[in-house]
């Protein structure tokens, strides 16, 4: 009797389970896109000097939490202080030279005024000499004045004209000298600007001997040690801005059909299998991972094999979650995106979503 009942109920149960499973697949599972090619990531800052020198102090320990602006390393600044003092002295020298040119210019203006006064005196002398010449010229016609006196008046007029020309030339020379002084002053002003720029660079180099944390975070991979000679670009440590992390999930291209920014994503961290993080699709990489490789594929060679490509999808992780303080870049995770949910609104107000058609073709 039991066997007959079991034979009757078993097909019913199997059919019911199949129908329920099919219904659930049609309504839910086919819209769930998952990948285990995913990792926790973060915008890690590589700390490196911009000058060369010897590390004098190390003020940070491995795995230490630091704040933005906190001093991490100090580089010996003796040479840079000497260069700063040298540049400062050069600026002072150029400033003093400019003051000298101001004084020379003031004196040259006085010389121009003196030459102008001399020219005016010469013009007056020319006028007087010309009047005397005309007067004696009329007198000699009436034989009132002597011939000698007339010739003396002509000579005086000629000498006065020559004196005027000399005064005019002297005035012109003094004016040109002023132009020379102005040009030399402009040259010194340019040298002063250059000296001040050199002083600014020297000041910047002194400031660069103090290496500070650019952001809040945790120090890792510290390589800088006291006495180490470093050059610009030498990696001293890495600064991980915890707890600000995100997930990079590499989905197959066939999984992106209905995937849009703003859709919810479940994140399962391998290190914490009992807890699931609710994230959100934030953005997509502009190209597949193969295009960013050292040697991108060249499919025009004639030897082509089609391979499903993967595209990096950035998943935002909530900062206030239970695992926010525990996540570390590099941890393996599994990501499942629900493509039924609508995407993020675009600039024109339209909703860019994946659920326009619930009967859309199933992604392969």
RODO-2510 file (C-alpha; in nm, 4 decimals, decimal comma):
residues 364
     n   res          X          Y          Z
     1     x     0,0000     0,0000     0,0000
     2     x     0,2811     0,2391     0,0909
     3     x     0,4662     0,1547    -0,2246
     4     x     0,1602     0,2344    -0,4337
     5     x     0,1126     0,5638    -0,2459
     6     x     0,4799     0,6488    -0,2951
     7     x     0,4578     0,5694    -0,6649
     8     x     0,1603     0,8028    -0,6943
     9     x     0,3067     1,0906    -0,4864
    10     x     0,6626     1,0823    -0,6201
    11     x     0,5744     1,1945    -0,9750
    12     x     0,3502     1,4665    -0,8334
    13     x     0,6307     1,5956    -0,6110
    14     x     0,8838     1,5875    -0,8934
    15     x     0,6504     1,7649    -1,1322
    16     x     0,5658     2,0269    -0,8663
    17     x     0,9339     2,0809    -0,7885
    18     x     1,0126     2,1115    -1,1573
    19     x     0,7326     2,3602    -1,2127
    20     x     0,8357     2,5686    -0,9103
    21     x     1,1989     2,5557    -1,0135
    22     x     1,1147     2,6545    -1,3666
    23     x     0,8922     2,9361    -1,2474
    24     x     1,1651     3,0622    -1,0111
    25     x     1,4259     3,0375    -1,2856
    26     x     1,2035     3,2320    -1,5234
    27     x     1,1246     3,5008    -1,2675
    28     x     1,4543     3,5283    -1,0744
    29     x     1,7504     3,3062    -1,1531
    30     x     1,7897     3,3983    -1,5173
    31     x     1,8359     3,7624    -1,4163
    32     x     2,1089     3,6815    -1,1595
    33     x     2,4551     3,7283    -1,3109
    34     x     2,7363     3,5932    -1,0955
    35     x     3,1150     3,5738    -1,1110
    36     x     3,3892     3,4574    -0,8794
    37     x     3,6511     3,6555    -1,0760
    38     x     3,6183     3,9466    -0,8359
    39     x     3,8356     4,1118    -0,5763
    40     x     3,8270     4,3876    -0,3183
    41     x     4,0139     4,6935    -0,4470
    42     x     4,1029     5,0416    -0,3282
    43     x     4,2697     5,3565    -0,4621
    44     x     4,6101     5,2860    -0,3095
    45     x     4,8454     5,5861    -0,2922
    46     x     5,2121     5,5132    -0,3563
    47     x     5,4242     5,7423    -0,1414
    48     x     5,7436     5,8586    -0,3142
    49     x     5,9711     6,1634    -0,2826
    50     x     5,9992     6,4315    -0,5494
    51     x     6,3627     6,5121    -0,4583
    52     x     6,6743     6,3088    -0,3971
    53     x     6,8464     6,2819    -0,0644
    54     x     6,8996     6,0719     0,2468
    55     x     6,6114     5,9770     0,4744
    56     x     6,6735     6,1404     0,8125
    57     x     6,3650     6,0241     1,0040
    58     x     6,0928     5,7634     0,9652
    59     x     5,7848     5,8613     1,1619
    60     x     5,5468     5,5857     1,0638
    61     x     5,5244     5,2145     1,1330
    62     x     5,3975     4,9296     0,9201
    63     x     5,0150     4,8934     0,9334
    64     x     4,9791     5,2247     1,1193
    65     x     4,6649     5,4328     1,0757
    66     x     4,7564     5,7866     0,9681
    67     x     4,5686     6,1078     0,8987
    68     x     4,5970     6,3335     0,5952
    69     x     4,8872     6,5750     0,6442
    70     x     5,0658     6,3562     0,8977
    71     x     5,4453     6,3418     0,8532
    72     x     5,5655     6,0047     0,7238
    73     x     5,9320     6,0630     0,6325
    74     x     6,1902     6,3384     0,6673
    75     x     6,4735     6,3821     0,4160
    76     x     6,7976     6,5549     0,5170
    77     x     6,7538     6,9207     0,4170
    78     x     7,1035     7,0654     0,4798
    79     x     7,1884     7,1018     0,1109
    80     x     6,8448     7,2414     0,0309
    81     x     6,8690     7,4991     0,3111
    82     x     7,2064     7,6094     0,1737
    83     x     7,0551     7,6468    -0,1748
    84     x     6,7681     7,8431    -0,0256
    85     x     7,0092     8,0811     0,1511
    86     x     7,2039     8,1203    -0,1724
    87     x     6,8870     8,1988    -0,3662
    88     x     6,7762     8,4399    -0,0948
    89     x     7,1086     8,6242    -0,1181
    90     x     7,0733     8,6424    -0,4957
    91     x     6,7302     8,8008    -0,4571
    92     x     6,8670     9,0552    -0,2094
    93     x     7,1525     9,1371    -0,4494
    94     x     6,9117     9,1926    -0,7413
    95     x     6,6834     9,4073    -0,5260
    96     x     6,9821     9,6238    -0,4246
    97     x     7,0862     9,6506    -0,7907
    98     x     6,7375     9,7711    -0,8800
    99     x     6,7585    10,0368    -0,6097
   100     x     7,0887    10,1492    -0,7631
   101     x     6,9241    10,1767    -1,1043
   102     x     6,6461    10,3855    -0,9515
   103     x     6,9092    10,6225    -0,8120
   104     x     7,0922    10,6339    -1,1454
   105     x     6,7676    10,7093    -1,3228
   106     x     6,6931    10,9952    -1,0830
   107     x     7,0394    11,1416    -1,1419
   108     x     7,0023    11,0980    -1,5184
   109     x     6,6762    11,2908    -1,5144
   110     x     6,8631    11,5707    -1,3359
   111     x     7,1305    11,5591    -1,6063
   112     x     6,8600    11,5811    -1,8737
   113     x     6,7118    11,8854    -1,7025
   114     x     7,0574    12,0422    -1,6822
   115     x     7,1174    11,9741    -2,0542
   116     x     6,7761    12,1177    -2,1357
   117     x     6,8581    12,4326    -1,9409
   118     x     7,1895    12,4598    -2,1243
   119     x     7,0061    12,4251    -2,4559
   120     x     6,7640    12,6987    -2,3598
   121     x     7,0595    12,9231    -2,2687
   122     x     7,2173    12,8430    -2,6053
   123     x     6,8954    12,9312    -2,7839
   124     x     6,8865    13,2635    -2,5987
   125     x     7,2490    13,3255    -2,6951
   126     x     7,1653    13,2486    -3,0604
   127     x     6,8780    13,4944    -3,0511
   128     x     7,1019    13,7632    -2,8967
   129     x     7,3820    13,6982    -3,1447
   130     x     7,1441    13,7091    -3,4402
   131     x     6,9973    14,0380    -3,3211
   132     x     7,3458    14,1865    -3,2793
   133     x     7,4402    14,0688    -3,6262
   134     x     7,1331    14,2290    -3,7796
   135     x     7,1893    14,5496    -3,5807
   136     x     7,5552    14,5838    -3,6879
   137     x     7,4607    14,4911    -4,0414
   138     x     7,2299    14,7964    -4,0601
   139     x     7,4814    15,0162    -3,8827
   140     x     7,7663    14,9220    -4,1125
   141     x     7,5520    15,0219    -4,4119
   142     x     7,5220    15,3720    -4,2705
   143     x     7,8903    15,3545    -4,1710
   144     x     7,8086    15,4127    -3,8029
   145     x     7,9752    15,0861    -3,6925
   146     x     8,3159    14,9579    -3,7966
   147     x     8,3717    14,6601    -4,0218
   148     x     8,5582    14,4827    -3,7463
   149     x     8,2682    14,5175    -3,5080
   150     x     8,0330    14,3702    -3,7670
   151     x     8,2599    14,0715    -3,8272
   152     x     8,2787    14,0130    -3,4546
   153     x     7,8950    14,0027    -3,4393
   154     x     7,8865    13,7508    -3,7281
   155     x     8,1433    13,5342    -3,5497
   156     x     7,9447    13,5496    -3,2251
   157     x     7,6275    13,4430    -3,4122
   158     x     7,8102    13,1457    -3,5662
   159     x     7,9560    13,0422    -3,2310
   160     x     7,6108    13,0742    -3,0702
   161     x     7,4590    12,8498    -3,3414
   162     x     7,7355    12,5919    -3,2856
   163     x     7,6806    12,6138    -2,9107
   164     x     7,3078    12,5473    -2,9634
   165     x     7,3824    12,2420    -3,1748
   166     x     7,6220    12,1172    -2,9070
   167     x     7,3571    12,1712    -2,6362
   168     x     7,0934    11,9916    -2,8433
   169     x     7,3276    11,6977    -2,9020
   170     x     7,4122    11,6842    -2,5330
   171     x     7,0411    11,6817    -2,4421
   172     x     6,9739    11,4028    -2,6933
   173     x     7,2659    11,1999    -2,5544
   174     x     7,1358    11,2372    -2,1983
   175     x     6,7896    11,1233    -2,3074
   176     x     6,9363    10,8196    -2,4822
   177     x     7,1354    10,7411    -2,1712
   178     x     6,8097    10,7428    -1,9764
   179     x     6,6685    10,4912    -2,2258
   180     x     6,9785    10,2748    -2,1712
   181     x     6,9285    10,2922    -1,7958
   182     x     6,5624    10,1951    -1,8347
   183     x     6,6590     9,8980    -2,0527
   184     x     6,9205     9,7873    -1,8006
   185     x     6,6627     9,8247    -1,5245
   186     x     6,4176     9,6029    -1,7130
   187     x     6,6949     9,3472    -1,7534
   188     x     6,7632     9,3570    -1,3807
   189     x     6,3902     9,3243    -1,3097
   190     x     6,3898     9,0078    -1,5221
   191     x     6,6929     8,8807    -1,3295
   192     x     6,5109     8,9602    -1,0042
   193     x     6,2069     8,7648    -1,1193
   194     x     6,4338     8,4738    -1,2100
   195     x     6,6061     8,4938    -0,8716
   196     x     6,2703     8,4963    -0,6939
   197     x     6,1592     8,1933    -0,8957
   198     x     6,4799     8,0160    -0,7970
   199     x     6,4110     8,1101    -0,4357
   200     x     6,0583     7,9697    -0,4668
   201     x     6,1934     7,6438    -0,6086
   202     x     6,4448     7,6224    -0,3254
   203     x     6,1640     7,6805    -0,0744
   204     x     5,9559     7,4089    -0,2436
   205     x     6,2477     7,1668    -0,2216
   206     x     6,2775     7,2321     0,1505
   207     x     5,9056     7,1674     0,1864
   208     x     5,9436     6,8485    -0,0192
   209     x     6,1900     6,7111     0,2337
   210     x     5,8853     6,6602     0,4569
   211     x     5,6781     6,3766     0,3102
   212     x     5,3205     6,3831     0,4373
   213     x     5,0223     6,1535     0,3984
   214     x     4,7957     6,2792     0,1160
   215     x     4,4853     6,1060     0,2555
   216     x     4,3669     5,9186     0,5622
   217     x     4,4608     5,5528     0,5499
   218     x     4,6755     5,2647     0,6679
   219     x     5,0454     5,2357     0,5867
   220     x     5,1599     4,9176     0,4150
   221     x     5,4636     4,7831     0,2322
   222     x     5,6928     5,0328     0,4016
   223     x     6,0314     5,0252     0,2343
   224     x     6,1890     5,3553     0,3392
   225     x     6,4494     5,3292     0,6146
   226     x     6,6713     5,5763     0,7984
   227     x     6,9889     5,6478     0,6024
   228     x     6,8494     5,5246     0,2725
   229     x     6,9416     5,7363    -0,0292
   230     x     6,6302     5,7958    -0,2375
   231     x     6,5575     5,9542    -0,5728
   232     x     6,2372     6,1019    -0,7151
   233     x     5,9905     5,8190    -0,7644
   234     x     6,1482     5,5792    -0,5142
   235     x     5,8571     5,3963    -0,3485
   236     x     5,8754     5,4458     0,0265
   237     x     5,5419     5,2917     0,1254
   238     x     5,1828     5,2419     0,0185
   239     x     4,8879     5,4183     0,1773
   240     x     4,5579     5,2320     0,1640
   241     x     4,2598     5,4637     0,2313
   242     x     4,0672     5,2187     0,4482
   243     x     3,7765     5,1688     0,4902
   244     x     3,7104     5,3249     0,1477
   245     x     3,7173     5,0139    -0,0698
   246     x     3,5204     4,8830    -0,3654
   247     x     3,4935     4,5580    -0,5589
   248     x     3,6190     4,4961    -0,9111
   249     x     3,4230     4,2134    -1,0703
   250     x     3,5248     4,0776    -1,4106
   251     x     3,2048     3,9658    -1,5848
   252     x     3,1878     3,7853    -1,9163
   253     x     3,0720     3,9987    -2,2045
   254     x     2,7644     3,7750    -2,2393
   255     x     2,6615     3,8664    -1,8853
   256     x     2,6453     4,2411    -1,9526
   257     x     2,3341     4,2383    -2,1716
   258     x     2,0981     4,3595    -1,9017
   259     x     2,3515     4,4943    -1,6531
   260     x     2,3355     4,8683    -1,5826
   261     x     2,4811     5,1104    -1,3244
   262     x     2,2700     5,1402    -1,0114
   263     x     2,1577     4,7759    -0,9948
   264     x     2,1959     4,5959    -0,6605
   265     x     2,4707     4,3403    -0,6130
   266     x     2,5335     4,0797    -0,3457
   267     x     2,8961     4,0432    -0,2401
   268     x     3,0138     3,7267    -0,0663
   269     x     3,3638     3,7585     0,0777
   270     x     3,5606     3,4352     0,0937
   271     x     3,7207     3,5403     0,4234
   272     x     3,3776     3,5951     0,5837
   273     x     3,1490     3,3328     0,4281
   274     x     2,8656     3,3819     0,6788
   275     x     2,7963     3,7440     0,5848
   276     x     2,6736     3,8967     0,2589
   277     x     2,7339     4,2608     0,1657
   278     x     2,4743     4,4520    -0,0318
   279     x     2,6549     4,6606    -0,2926
   280     x     2,5612     4,8499    -0,6072
   281     x     2,6884     4,8520    -0,9641
   282     x     2,8765     5,1788    -1,0007
   283     x     3,0462     5,1804    -1,3414
   284     x     3,1918     4,9750    -1,6239
   285     x     3,5453     4,9716    -1,7605
   286     x     3,5796     5,1505    -2,0971
   287     x     3,7291     4,8388    -2,2573
   288     x     3,7823     4,4705    -2,1913
   289     x     4,0756     4,3546    -1,9847
   290     x     4,2552     4,2245    -2,2939
   291     x     4,2742     4,5760    -2,4392
   292     x     4,4576     4,7011    -2,1302
   293     x     4,7113     4,4174    -2,1320
   294     x     5,0758     4,4685    -2,2193
   295     x     5,0270     4,2987    -2,5554
   296     x     4,6684     4,3541    -2,6791
   297     x     4,5397     4,0826    -2,9126
   298     x     4,5742     4,1413    -3,2850
   299     x     4,2957     3,9495    -3,4572
   300     x     4,4009     4,0612    -3,8059
   301     x     4,6854     3,8124    -3,8235
   302     x     4,4691     3,5393    -3,9794
   303     x     4,5037     3,3028    -3,6838
   304     x     4,1844     3,3845    -3,4910
   305     x     4,0218     3,1996    -3,2021
   306     x     3,7121     3,3531    -3,0481
   307     x     3,7396     3,3863    -2,6721
   308     x     3,4732     3,5279    -2,4444
   309     x     3,6079     3,8568    -2,3126
   310     x     3,5673     3,9932    -1,9618
   311     x     3,4895     4,3516    -1,8632
   312     x     3,5723     4,4976    -1,5222
   313     x     3,2636     4,6211    -1,3361
   314     x     3,3093     4,8438    -1,0341
   315     x     3,0813     4,7567    -0,7427
   316     x     3,0326     5,0168    -0,4693
   317     x     3,0559     4,8850    -0,1135
   318     x     2,8628     5,0583     0,1694
   319     x     3,0980     5,2277     0,4133
   320     x     2,8813     5,1612     0,7168
   321     x     2,8438     4,7864     0,6680
   322     x     2,9428     4,5256     0,9266
   323     x     3,2513     4,4286     0,7259
   324     x     3,3578     4,7786     0,6266
   325     x     3,6483     4,7849     0,8721
   326     x     3,7565     4,4309     0,7857
   327     x     3,7778     4,4398     0,4078
   328     x     4,1248     4,4626     0,2586
   329     x     4,2233     4,5159    -0,1061
   330     x     4,3010     4,1871    -0,2760
   331     x     4,0483     3,9698    -0,0920
   332     x     3,8574     3,7299    -0,3144
   333     x     3,4814     3,7761    -0,3396
   334     x     3,1866     3,6435    -0,5381
   335     x     2,9465     3,8983    -0,6864
   336     x     2,5864     3,8432    -0,7963
   337     x     2,4064     4,1265    -0,9773
   338     x     2,0281     4,1370    -0,9993
   339     x     1,9648     4,2657    -1,3509
   340     x     1,5884     4,2948    -1,2950
   341     x     1,6315     4,6173    -1,1031
   342     x     1,6233     4,9482    -1,2935
   343     x     1,9455     5,1359    -1,3563
   344     x     2,0473     5,4893    -1,2741
   345     x     1,8585     5,7893    -1,4184
   346     x     2,0417     5,9621    -1,7021
   347     x     2,0805     6,3358    -1,7544
   348     x     1,7624     6,3571    -1,9654
   349     x     1,5562     6,1860    -1,6964
   350     x     1,5181     5,8522    -1,8732
   351     x     1,5750     5,5372    -1,6726
   352     x     1,8529     5,3230    -1,8081
   353     x     1,7512     4,9848    -1,6717
   354     x     1,7551     4,6179    -1,7451
   355     x     1,3937     4,5342    -1,6801
   356     x     1,2356     4,6914    -1,9885
   357     x     1,1303     4,3432    -2,0916
   358     x     1,1024     4,0659    -1,8378
   359     x     1,0857     3,8205    -2,1254
   360     x     1,4085     3,9326    -2,2817
   361     x     1,6387     3,6619    -2,4184
   362     x     1,8296     3,4814    -2,1510
   363     x     2,1976     3,5851    -2,1447
   364     x     2,4300     3,3009    -2,2280
***
